[in-house]
Amino acid sequence: MELRLEQDEYVLIRTGNVAWISDKGQKLDDFVLTNKGLYCIYRIKTGIFGRTEEEMYRFKNSDMIVDEEASHIEQVKIKGERCIQIQFKHGMEHFSFQRVQKATMDAWFTAFRDLLGVPDLTTLQRERNKEVLSNLASDVMDSMGNLLNTGSKAIINKIDQMAETAKAAAQNTGGTRTVQQFIRPESTRQAPPPVKPQAPPQVSYHLAIEGTAKGPYSLGEIRQLAGEGTINRETLAWTRGMVDWQPLEEIEELRCVAENMPPVLK
């Protein structure tokens, strides 16, 4: 169907394959928004032979409800389908954009907003929320400032009270002692206890005894094994940080033990 527009009327946006939910989900062959109206063009079957005819329904833009500086046009979901909801004077109308890309629906939503020249309800609510948060932050800062001022005054009052108490005590003792004199001198304060040096950690070694890795053994335990004849200078030892097993006499820390052991009989 050829869309006949008025002389000063022009198309803002148009698309097909939109469903008119409010009219029993009627599929629209053409959905057009102009600067004066919203056109719904679709096909219906008439007569006993089911002949197809095109029909057109026009909504006037002036019938769209605008109040409180906001348009009643929103993006909603109905039964899982993406829709544009428009509030007219006669009632609510819904148009499904489920069969088209979301970008197309967003373009329609923007066209409605620009046409009416006012923000949509979602944008307006977002701006109002920002204003509320801003006011709330300002109130919190004012409250914190008042609290700090109150606390400062309380500290000053406490110092004044301490000064008056010190002055009264000095008068009672017949002297003219100042507030500083009531503070214990630095030299009379108890010094903290000395820090005791910590003993270095003891290193323990694994020993290869009778072909089996045993241990770990401390240095004292290794001396005892040497005295018992269980190990000798060539006994292999290993501890964390060493790449491989080494004889006792080649390890710096165990060399003192190896030196007191007799040589190995060949």
N, C-alpha and C positions, 0 to 999 in steps of 0.2 A: 504494500500500500504506500502510495506516495504521501509523504508527510507535508501537509500544507500549513505553512507558518504565516503569521501576520507580517505586515510590512517591516516592523521594527523588531521582529523576533528572530533569534538566531540560536543555533545548537551549541550547547556547552560540552556535552559528552553523550555518547550513545554506545550501546553494546547489545548483543543478542544472547540467547541461551540463558536468560534469567527467568526464575520462577516467581510468580505472584502468589505467595503463600496465602495471603488473605482471601484470594479468590480460588480456593480449592487447589492450590498448587499449579495454577494455569501457567503453562510454558509460554513465554513471550518471545516472539520472533524478533522484536525490536523494542528496546527500552531507551527512551530518549529524554534528556533533560535540556530544556531551553531556558532562556532568561525569563520566561513567563509561565512555563508549565512543565509537567512531567507526563510523558505519553507512554501508554502501554498498548502495544500492537500485537495481536495474536490471531489465531485461526480457530474457527468453530465450524462444526458440521450442522447444516440446517436441512430441513425438508425430509421427506421419506426416503430420498435417494442418498442422503448423507453428503450433500454437496458442501464443499469447504468454502467458507467465506472469511475474509479478514475483518476484524473488528478493532476498534481503537477506543481507548478510554483516556481522558485527559484530566489530570489533577492540576488545579491552579496553584501556583507558588504562593499566592496571597492567602491560601487556605492552610498553609503550614503554620503551626503554632510556634510563636516565639514569645517568651516571657522571661523576665529576670535576666535580660541581656544574654539569653542562651537559646539555641535552637534545639528542639526536641527531636534530634536525629542522632541515632546511636548505632554502633556496630554490636550486634548480639548474636547468640547462637540459639537456634530453635531445632530441637531434636538432632543436635550435632551438626547442623548446617549453618554456614556463615551467612548472616542476613544483615540488611540495613533496615532499621526500624524508624518509621517516620510518623510523627503525631500530627494529624490533620484535625481540623475543626469537627469533622464528622466522626473521627475515631482514629485508631491506630492501623497502619498498613505495614506489611512486612514483605520484603523482596529477597529471595534467596540467590546468592552468588556462588553456590557450592560448585556449579559446573564451570566456573571461570576462575582464572588465576586471582590470587589474593591481591596482587598489585592493582588489578582492575577495580576490585571493590574499594581499595584505598583511594583510587583516583576519583571514584564516584563520591566517596565520603568527603574528600577535599573539595570537590565541585559544589556540593550542597553547602558546605561551610562558607566558601568564598561567595556563593550566590547570595546567601542571607546576610553576609557581612558581620557575623557574630561568631564567637567561639562555640564549639559544641559542649555538651554537658560534661563530658569527660575532661576536656581541657580546662573548662571553668573550675571544676572541682579540684583539679590538680593545682591550679593557681591559688585557689582558696586554701588548700592544704599547706602550700608553701607559706602563705601569709600567716596561717595559724602557727606553724612551726617557728617562723621568724619572731612572732610576738612571744611565743613560749620561751624561746632562747633569750630574748630581751628581759623577760620577767625573771628567768633564772639568774642572769648576770646581775640584775638589780638586787635580787635576794642575797646572792653571794657577797656583793659589795656591802650591803647592810650588815650582814653577818660579820664580815671582817672588821667593819667600823665598830660594831658592838664589842667584838673580842678585843680590839685595841684599847677601847675605853676601859674594859674590865682589867686589862693588864696594868694600865696606868694607875687605876684606882688601887690595885693590889700593891704596887710599888709605893704609892703614897701612904698606904696603911702601914707597910713595913718601916718606912722612914719615921712615921709618928711613933711606932712602937719602940724603935731604937732610940729616938730622942727622949721618950719617957723613961726608958731604962737607964740612960746616961744620967738624967736628972736625979733618979732615985739613988744612984751610986755616988752622987756628988761630983761627977765628972762631966766633961763635955765631949764624950766619945762620939765619933761619927759613925755613919752606917758602915763604912768600910772597915772599921775596927771590929765589928761584929762578925766579919767574915774571917774564917780561919786562915791564917797565913799559909802560903804554899809550902813552906818548909816543914810545917807541922802535920801536913797531910800524910797519911800512910802510903808508903811506896808500894807498888805492885810487887808480888813475889818474883824472884828471878826465874827466867825461863831455863828449865833443865835441858841440856843437850840430849838429843835422842841418839841412841846407839845405832850405828849403821846396820842395815839388814844383813842377816847371816845368809851366806850363799851355801846351798846344799848341792851335792853331786850324786849322780847315778854312777855306779861302779859295775864293771863287767867281771862278775865272780863266777868261775867255773862255766864260762860260756853263756851266762845269763845276766841280763841287765837287772840290777837290784838297786834299791834305794828309793828316794834320795837319802843321803847321809850328810850330817853336819860335819864340820871340821873336827870336832871332838870325837864324833863316832868313827871318823876315818882314822884318827890317831889310835883309837882302841882296836880297830880291825888290824892296823899295822902291827901293834904290839902283840896281838894274838897270832900273827903270822898268816892271817887270812888273805892279805893282799901284799903285793910287793911293788918295787919301783915301776915295773912295766905294766902294772894293772891299768887298764883303760878306764878313763873317767870322762863324764860329759855333764854339762849344765846348760841352762838356757842362755843363749847368746853364742854358743860355740857351734862351729860349722860341722865338726866331726869329733869322734872320740879321740882322746890323746892320752899317752902314758902320764902317770902321776908326776914323774920327774920333769915333764915338759910344761906343766901348768904352774904358773907363777905362785898362786895361792897355796898349792899343795907341795911345792918344792921343799918347804921346811920339813914336811912329814917324810918325803922321799929320802932326804939327806940322812935321816936317822935310821934308815933301813939298810940292811946289808945288800950287796950286789946280788943279782940273780945268778944262780949256778947254771952254767951252760952245759 
